[in-house]
Amino acid sequence: MSINSTDVNLAHNTATVTFNFSEAPTSFVLVDTSVAGCSLSNLKKVSATQYTAMFTAAANTSTSAASVSVVAGSWQENNGNAGTGGSTTFTVER
């Protein structure tokens, strides 16, 4: 996962999160993710192996508490194998 901004702050609290998969998922939806200190919305399929979503930091997020995770086994690869998980933590500047 990656985020398109190195300066997410409480005044400018949104950014695009990119999810890159090594194999195309048969289905990937927001409930396949877990978040802390933020919310995700507007999930879009960009290509067979790439999705984006809007990251919005919560109003009272401390500077290193925002995180986004893909829950292991919540999605499947195109070949039927259970998908792996992954996570990243974002810094939200005050």
HUBEL-V851862 format. One record per pair of residues at least 4 apart in sequence whose C-alpha atoms are under 8 Angstrom apart, sorted by the first residue. I is the first residue (numbers start at 1). J is the second residue. D is the distance in Angstrom with one decimal. If there is no record, write none. Layout:
I_J_D / I_J_D
//
This chain:
1_17_6.8 / 1_18_5.5 / 1_19_4.8 / 1_20_6.4 / 1_86_7.8 / 1_87_7.2 / 1_88_6.8 / 2_17_5.6 / 2_18_5.2 / 2_19_6.9 / 2_88_7.9 / 3_15_6.6 / 3_16_5.6 / 3_17_4.4 / 3_18_6.2 / 4_15_6.0 / 4_16_5.4 / 4_17_6.5 / 4_18_7.8 / 5_15_6.0 / 5_16_7.6 / 7_92_7.2 / 7_93_6.8 / 8_12_6.0 / 8_13_5.3 / 8_14_6.6 / 8_15_7.0 / 8_57_7.9 / 8_91_7.2 / 8_92_5.2 / 8_93_6.1 / 9_13_5.1 / 9_57_7.9 / 9_92_5.0 / 9_93_4.4 / 9_94_5.6 / 10_57_7.2 / 10_59_6.7 / 10_92_7.1 / 10_93_6.7 / 10_94_5.7 / 13_55_7.9 / 13_56_5.5 / 13_57_5.2 / 13_58_7.9 / 13_92_7.8 / 14_54_6.7 / 14_55_5.3 / 14_56_4.5 / 14_57_6.5 / 15_54_5.9 / 15_55_5.2 / 15_56_6.8 / 16_52_6.5 / 16_53_5.7 / 16_54_4.8 / 16_55_5.8 / 17_52_5.5 / 17_53_5.3 / 17_54_6.2 / 17_55_6.1 / 18_50_7.0 / 18_51_5.9 / 18_52_4.5 / 18_53_6.7 / 19_50_5.6 / 19_51_5.1 / 19_52_6.0 / 20_49_5.8 / 20_50_4.7 / 20_51_6.7 / 21_25_7.5 / 21_49_4.9 / 21_50_6.3 / 22_49_6.6 / 23_49_6.1 / 23_77_6.1 / 23_78_6.9 / 24_48_5.2 / 24_49_4.7 / 24_77_5.8 / 24_78_5.5 / 25_48_7.5 / 25_49_7.0 / 25_75_6.8 / 25_76_5.5 / 25_77_4.3 / 25_78_5.3 / 25_83_7.8 / 26_75_7.5 / 26_76_5.8 / 26_77_5.8 / 26_78_5.0 / 27_75_6.3 / 27_76_6.8 / 28_32_6.5 / 28_75_6.0 / 29_33_7.7 / 29_43_7.2 / 30_40_7.4 / 30_41_7.6 / 30_43_6.8 / 32_70_5.9 / 32_71_5.6 / 32_74_5.3 / 32_75_6.6 / 33_68_7.0 / 33_69_5.4 / 33_70_4.4 / 33_71_5.5 / 34_68_5.9 / 34_69_5.0 / 34_70_6.3 / 34_71_6.7 / 35_39_6.5 / 35_40_7.7 / 35_66_7.4 / 35_67_5.6 / 35_68_4.6 / 35_69_6.3 / 36_65_6.9 / 36_66_5.3 / 36_67_5.2 / 36_68_6.7 / 37_57_6.1 / 37_58_5.3 / 37_60_7.8 / 37_61_5.3 / 37_62_7.9 / 37_65_6.0 / 37_66_4.4 / 37_67_6.7 / 38_55_6.7 / 38_56_5.4 / 38_57_4.2 / 38_58_4.7 / 38_61_7.7 / 38_66_5.9 / 38_67_7.3 / 39_55_5.9 / 39_56_5.3 / 39_57_6.6 / 39_58_7.1 / 40_53_6.1 / 40_54_5.4 / 40_55_4.9 / 40_56_6.4 / 41_53_5.7 / 41_54_5.1 / 41_55_6.9 / 42_52_7.9 / 42_53_5.3 / 42_54_5.8 / 43_51_6.8 / 43_52_5.6 / 43_53_4.3 / 43_54_7.1 / 44_51_5.5 / 44_52_5.3 / 44_53_6.3 / 45_50_6.3 / 45_51_4.5 / 45_52_6.6 / 46_50_5.4 / 46_51_5.2 / 46_52_6.9 / 47_51_7.0 / 57_61_6.7 / 57_66_7.0 / 57_92_7.3 / 61_65_6.3 / 61_66_6.8 / 61_92_7.2 / 62_66_7.7 / 62_92_7.0 / 62_94_8.0 / 63_91_5.3 / 63_92_4.7 / 63_93_5.6 / 63_94_6.8 / 64_89_7.0 / 64_90_6.1 / 64_91_4.6 / 64_92_6.3 / 65_89_7.0 / 65_90_7.1 / 65_91_7.1 / 65_92_7.9 / 66_89_5.8 / 66_90_5.3 / 66_91_6.7 / 66_92_7.1 / 67_87_7.1 / 67_88_5.7 / 67_89_4.2 / 67_90_5.8 / 68_87_5.6 / 68_88_5.7 / 68_89_6.6 / 69_85_7.1 / 69_86_5.5 / 69_87_4.0 / 69_88_6.5 / 70_74_7.9 / 70_84_7.8 / 70_85_4.9 / 70_86_5.3 / 70_87_6.2 / 71_84_7.4 / 71_85_4.9 / 71_86_7.1 / 72_82_7.6 / 72_83_5.9 / 72_84_4.5 / 72_85_3.8 / 72_86_7.4 / 73_82_4.9 / 73_83_5.1 / 73_84_6.1 / 73_85_7.2 / 74_82_7.4 / 74_83_6.9 / 75_82_6.3 / 75_83_5.3 / 76_80_5.7 / 76_81_5.6 / 76_82_4.6 / 76_83_4.9 / 77_81_5.3 / 77_82_6.2 / 77_83_5.7
//
